């Protein structure tokens, strides 16, 4: 009895017709229930598995229409020129001007739940990470590129905080507004407010805010530690006279 011949052409025809297919659909096209047989035939073709939907879908390179970022989406199923989610995340992070926070990368790739992939890449030293403002920024593992990404990220966040323009200039009226608001606070409120703005800036924030508000860097650092450790009581940092008026005590005659 002659062995059954499974033709790769049947896979090509299916994928050209419906553009994407699951493993079960590919098995049906070949007329087999054996997974190894499908992958043996796929190996001879230029194919991709989706980086979304846990890699459940397959397509051919000649079918995919990748955009300038190397991504292609068909009926909500996402494919990448780089291959898997791990490979795609690594490529995007290495090429980024200012790195990615996990949420930013999810929006860029159109998927959720990239943290496991990022943790794996960090563990393999394929990417690096740096804690900024209480979040991890994922960067290139190359020292010079990482330094550039961190610098641009810090500059970007400082502009967002202080209302800077794309050119990196900080409008004097906005600086003045921050200083005026700071001036109406009491001593402890000032320390906590400065600490909050420092946390928003991330690395180097203590120095930058201290310079803007003419504070000692140690004062900003102290406030930051108080905020992070919640070493304050809301009622105790309210200004005297704020809120409802105190009740007058009535003395008995």
Secondary structure, DSSP 8 states (H G I E B T S, - for coil): -------HHHHHHHHHHHS-EEHHHHHHHHT---HHHHHHHHHTS-EEE-SSGGG-EEEETTT----TTSEEEETTEEEETT-SHHHHHHHHHHH-SS-EEHHHHHHHHT-S--HHHHHHHHHTTSSEEEEETTEEEEE-SSHHHHHHHHHHHHHHHHHHHHT--TTS---HHHHHHHHHHHHTS-HHHHHHHHHHHHHHH-TTHHHHHHHHHT--HHHHHHHHHHHHHT-S-GGGGS-TT-SS---------
